[in-house]
Amino acid sequence: MTILSILTIILMVSGLFFFLAGTIGLLRLPDFYSRLHAAGKCDSLAAVLMIAGMAAYNLETFSFGALLVSTKLFLIAAFVFVTSPTATHAITEAALVLGVKPWKRTRGRQAGGTRP
């Protein structure tokens, strides 16, 4: 295995991990804003890592065409890295304007616990 193959595997597995973490955050977090935060942060990083892994994989057959494709992939990764947090912020602003209330912990008995 070459160093580029190892780098590709590391990037792709890291991207998969962050996609999985974002999905778990969407399922487990209590309100809209927390879920959006998990989706925005994890999906941005995961997409960039996966695209970088694809670009590294493409560079294994080094040619001018492969270099051009990898450059395009890195430009796409930069675009995703900028636009995904911007879109998350815009969705959050729209939710605030529409009156979506953030989650607040209620007083009293917690689920699964005995403390008030």
Secondary structure, 3 states (H helix, E strand, C coil): CCHHHHHHHHHHHHHHHHHHHHHHHHHHCCCHHHHHHHHHHHHHHHHHHHHHHHHHHHCCCCCHHHHHHHHHHHHHHHHHHHHHHHHHHHHHHHHHHHCCCCCCCCCCCCCCCCCC
